[in-house]
Amino acid sequence: MSASSGQTGVGRGLDDGRWAVAERVAEAVRRRFPAEVLAVAVHGPLAHGDDDGGGDREAGMLVVTYRSGTGPPPATRRVDGVLVDLTVAGAEDYLAQARVISALWPLTADRYVTTQALHDPTGWLRTLRDEHLGRLARARPAEFSTAARQAWYRGSAAHARAARLAEWYETDQALLMLGEARLAAATVTGLLSRTYFRDPGDAVRRTGLAGADMTEVGAVLARQAEELAARGRAVDGTIDELLTS
């Protein structure tokens, strides 16, 4: 998914029980915090409108308040068989987050770009989307390269740790660290190509890393290191470079 795709207000097209739960949550939030809630929305598979409702039957929800620290607390609960993950944020704080190009940008951008409103009388969700897309339009290539370099360091460290654990026959721990390395390498790819993903699973699937073994992940990280060097700064450096970067 490119940085320019996605939209606010995707049609629902589904009736698997998750929408009913999400609407009940939104109604309860508005009833209990009528003066504090600016907008309520869903994100993730429900917002995209093309998920079959299988698996964990999860409903990712966002509650936006006029002021930080008000409204309901962030929480995760299973309600009528649906796992509700409730994010609560002040409007200005969330807009500030949407302006950041971080190492996790490929995993967070979808929440700013693709939402489905359950309550948005002022059109704030459109403002959120426009703010994020505007930030991307202003971003310099070096910003994405810097973020990609940080993600690469995380992936390289996880890969090295996975290799050591495998040598020590700590298979379960090695697999966990290999999973971290795959995801970090996927986010590097996303940052270098300005591509965001719906979730971690989508990231490793679409970058071809879902089933990558230790050697394959190492080869991907090596190629990424070469590309980062070609973009202006090698991943390896001196102490002076460390202290002046």
N, C-alpha and C positions, 0 to 999 in steps of 0.2 A: 504494500500500500504506500503510495507516494505521499509526500508531505502535503500535497494539495487536495487529496481525496478525502471523502467522508463528509457528513453534513449533520446539522442539528435537525431533529424532527423526522427521522426515518420512519416510514410506516410500520405499524406493528406486525400485522400479518401472522400473528401467532396467538394461540389460545390454549396454553398448556398449564395454566394454573399460576405460573410465575407472575403474569401481568396482574392477576387478581390480587395476589399478595402485595405486589409493589404498589398498586393503587390504594390498598387498605393502609399500608404504611404511610403513604403520602397524605392520605386523609387524616390519619391519626396525628401526624406531625403538624399539619396545618391547624388542627383543632386544639392541640396542646400548646402550640407556640405561635399563635396567630399574628403577633406583632413583631416577631423576630425572623420569620422565614421569608426569604426573597424568592427562592426557586427550589423545586424538587425535581429530580430527573433520574433516569436509569442510564447506565453505560454498559459497555461490553456486548455480549451476544444479544441481549434484548434490544439494545439500541440499534444494532445492525439489522435486526429483524429477519435473520436467515439461519438462526440456530434451531435445532429440532427439539430443544428442551430436555435432552437426555443428560446422562452423566449425573453431576451433583445437583442439577436443577438450581443453579445459582442466579440470584438477582443482585447485581451491583448497583447501588443507589447512591446518589449525591444529594445532600441537603445544603443549600447555600443560605447563610444568614446575613443580615445586614451588618452585624458586628461580630468579631471573633469572640469565642468563648460563650456564645449564647446558643439557644436551641438544644436539641437532644445531644447526648454524648455519642461519639463514634462507637459503633458496636457491631458485632457479628453474632447472629442467632439463626437457628433453623426454625422457621415458622411454617407450619402446615406442610412440612416436607420440602420447603424451599429455603436454601441457605441465603439469608439476606446479609449482605456486606454493606454497612451504612457508613459512608464517609460524610463528615460534617465539617464545613469550612466557612470562614468569613469571606465575604465577596472580594474584598481587596486582597486578602491573603491568597485566595485561589487565583485571582488574576495575576498576582506577582509570580506564583508558581508557573503559570502558563507562559511567562516571559523568559523562563530559564532554559537554556540549552545545556543539559547536564549529561553525564555518562549514561543515565537511564532514560534519556529522551525517547528512544525507540519503543520503550515499554510504557511511557506515560502519556504520550501525545494523543493517543486515541481517546482518552478521557476528556480532553479539551475540544476535540474536533467532532466526535460522533456521540451525541446524546439524544435522548428522547424525553421531552418535557412531560411531567405529570402536573406541574404547577409552575408557570413562568409568565405572570401577567405583564411584566415589564420588558420581556424579550432579552433577559440577561444572558441566557445561554448563547444566543447569537453573538452578543458582545464578547463572551468568553472565546468562542470559536474565532471570531475576527481578530481578537487580540493575539491569539496564538499564531494564526496564519500570518498576521502582520509582522510579528516578531521573526518568524521564519524568513519572510521576504527580506527583512533587514539584516539577517544574520550573515556574517562573513564566512567564507570557507574555513578560515583558521579556527573559528569557534567550534565547528563540527570536528575538525581534526584534533583539537585539544581535548574535547570530550571523548573522542574515539581513543585517543592515547590513554586516557585514564581507564576506560573500559578494558583496553588491551592489557594494561598492567594487572588488573584484577583477573583477567582470564589466564594470563601467563602464570601468575602465582598459583591459581587453582590447578592448572595443568601440571605444574611441577610438583605440587603437593600430591596430586592424584598418582603421578608416576612413582613417587617415593612410597606411597601407601601400597601400591600394587607390588612393589618389590618386597615389601614386608608382609605380603599376603593378607593385608587388611582390606579384603575385597569390598565389603560393604561401604567403608569409608572412602575407598578409592572411587567407587561408582558415584557417590555423592559429589565428590570434588570434581569428577569428570563432567557431571551435569552442570556444575557451576561454570566450568571452563567453556562448555558448549554454549551456554546462555550468554556469557560475556563476549565470546567470539561473534555470536549472532548480533549482539548490540553494536559491536564495532562495525560490522557490515552495514547495519542500519544507519549508523552515523555517517559512514563514508559515502553512502548512497542517498542520504536524507530520506530514508524509508522507515516508517514506524509500523509497529505490529499490534495486534489486538491484545496479546498476552504472551507470556514466556513460551508456551507451547507453540503458538503461531510463529514466534521468532525462530525457534530452532527448526521447525518444519520448513518454513519458507526459505531459509538459508542453507538447507541441505545438511544441517548438523544434528538432526534428531537421532540418527543412528550411528553417528561418527564415533570411531574408536579412538584410543589414545594417540595412535600415530596420525590418524587423519586430522584430529583437532590440532595436534602440534604443527602439522603442515599448514593448516589454515592460519594459525597464529603467526607462523614464519612469513607467509605471504603478506599478511596484514602489517607486520613490522616493516617489510620492504616498502609497502605503499605509504605508511606513515612517514618513513624517512624521505621518500620522494616528495611528500607534501610539506617538507620544511624542517623536520626535526626527527632525529633518530630516537628510538625508544631507549637506547643505551647512551650514557653520557658520563661526564666527569663530576667530581664533587663540586667544582666551581659552577658548573652548569646547573646542578641540583639546587645550589643555594642562591642562584641568580635568576632562576626561571620564574 
